[in-house]
Amino acid sequence: MKECIELITQRRSITFFDPNREVHDDLTKEILEISATAPSGYNIQPWEVIVVKSKDKKKLLRDICYGQQKVEDASANIVLVANTHAGFEHVDRILQSWEELGYISSDAKESLKSQILTGWQDPQKAFRKAVRDTALFGMNIMITARAFGLETHPMEGYDEARLKKFLNIEEHKVVPMIIAIGYKDHSRELLPRAYRFSFEEFGKII
Ligand SMILES: Cc1cc2nc3c(=O)[nH]c(=O)nc-3n(C[C@H](O)[C@H](O)[C@H](O)COP(=O)(O)O)c2cc1C
């Protein structure tokens, strides 16, 4: 329990990565699969990732990220992609799994399908759903990485149009954030964690 809380509270956005330490692909995949146990509306899982790890591609990505050095120093950069068509593309597989696991009967599938798809028909709602679920997946990545001794840095500072062109991301997909991942450079110190609002400032219990 204490460990779990420390994984959350001691997470920082790491500016200094050790440029000489690589994260093995198997570990990256393991972290991503663990993170993909994140919840999503109707279990649609609208996220995709592109892991940018080659030196050449990281250099190009750094330029797209307005020169952020951590992009190049990190072992890799996980580009999170939220698919606003995921409802339509994933619904059959999800319903199939629910039927196999006994959540629903075969007869219930069609009406449930149209209920699920109603939420994905309105582009604004689809955008919100895709981005919301993908962000939950992203938070899991940041915490899970720490459990394996790695650190991360989420980023929204990039030119999305250039990024989409660079990675051939289709028009109906959006990039809510990029997460740099790697080992911290222990010779560099981060500044202390900045101010956080207290419960009294951001919440109420009614
Ligand atoms: C979605 C998102 C986008 C962010 N984008 C950037 C970024 O482009 N560049 C940057 O230096 N920090 C970025 N940050 C990091 C925040 O500045 C950082 O999380 C915040 O200052 C709190 O610091 P901490 O994460 O170390 O607690 C981003 C954070 C989030 C969650």
Ligand as a Chemical Component Dictionary entry (heavy atoms), coordinates in Angstrom:
data_LIG
# 
_chem_comp.id                   LIG 
_chem_comp.type                 NON-POLYMER 
_chem_comp.pdbx_formal_charge   0 
_chem_comp.three_letter_code    LIG 
# 
loop_
_chem_comp_atom.comp_id 
_chem_comp_atom.atom_id 
_chem_comp_atom.alt_atom_id 
_chem_comp_atom.type_symbol 
_chem_comp_atom.charge 
_chem_comp_atom.model_Cartn_x 
_chem_comp_atom.model_Cartn_y 
_chem_comp_atom.model_Cartn_z 
_chem_comp_atom.pdbx_ordinal 
LIG C1  C1  C 0 -0.735 16.574 -20.562 1  
LIG C2  C2  C 0 0.528  17.203 -20.055 2  
LIG C3  C3  C 0 1.323  17.911 -20.933 3  
LIG C4  C4  C 0 2.527  18.469 -20.509 4  
LIG N1  N1  N 0 3.350  19.069 -21.434 5  
LIG C5  C5  C 0 4.587  19.465 -21.076 6  
LIG C6  C6  C 0 5.511  19.920 -22.058 7  
LIG O1  O1  O 0 5.253  19.924 -23.262 8  
LIG N2  N2  N 0 6.739  20.318 -21.645 9  
LIG C7  C7  C 0 7.097  20.289 -20.325 10 
LIG O2  O2  O 0 8.236  20.659 -20.020 11 
LIG N3  N3  N 0 6.246  19.823 -19.378 12 
LIG C8  C8  C 0 5.007  19.400 -19.719 13 
LIG N4  N4  N 0 4.154  18.858 -18.778 14 
LIG C9  C9  C 0 4.642  18.658 -17.399 15 
LIG C10 C10 C 0 3.999  19.592 -16.402 16 
LIG O3  O3  O 0 4.531  20.871 -16.517 17 
LIG C11 C11 C 0 4.191  18.985 -15.017 18 
LIG O4  O4  O 0 3.458  17.798 -14.925 19 
LIG C12 C12 C 0 3.748  19.912 -13.887 20 
LIG O5  O5  O 0 4.499  21.099 -13.907 21 
LIG C13 C13 C 0 3.863  19.254 -12.532 22 
LIG O6  O6  O 0 5.176  18.772 -12.328 23 
LIG P1  P1  P 0 5.425  17.257 -11.897 24 
LIG O7  O7  O 0 4.823  16.397 -12.995 25 
LIG O8  O8  O 0 6.908  17.084 -11.795 26 
LIG O9  O9  O 0 4.727  17.046 -10.594 27 
LIG C14 C14 C 0 2.931  18.342 -19.167 28 
LIG C15 C15 C 0 2.085  17.649 -18.269 29 
LIG C16 C16 C 0 0.921  17.076 -18.716 30 
LIG C17 C17 C 0 0.074  16.276 -17.762 31 
# 
loop_
_chem_comp_bond.comp_id 
_chem_comp_bond.atom_id_1 
_chem_comp_bond.atom_id_2 
_chem_comp_bond.value_order 
_chem_comp_bond.pdbx_ordinal 
LIG C1  C2  SING 1  
LIG C2  C3  SING 2  
LIG C2  C16 DOUB 3  
LIG C3  C4  DOUB 4  
LIG C4  N1  SING 5  
LIG C4  C14 SING 6  
LIG N1  C5  DOUB 7  
LIG C5  C6  SING 8  
LIG C5  C8  SING 9  
LIG C6  O1  DOUB 10 
LIG C6  N2  SING 11 
LIG N2  C7  SING 12 
LIG C7  O2  DOUB 13 
LIG C7  N3  SING 14 
LIG N3  C8  DOUB 15 
LIG C8  N4  SING 16 
LIG N4  C9  SING 17 
LIG N4  C14 SING 18 
LIG C9  C10 SING 19 
LIG C10 O3  SING 20 
LIG C10 C11 SING 21 
LIG C11 O4  SING 22 
LIG C11 C12 SING 23 
LIG C12 O5  SING 24 
LIG C12 C13 SING 25 
LIG C13 O6  SING 26 
LIG O6  P1  SING 27 
LIG P1  O7  DOUB 28 
LIG P1  O8  SING 29 
LIG P1  O9  SING 30 
LIG C14 C15 DOUB 31 
LIG C15 C16 SING 32 
LIG C16 C17 SING 33 
# 
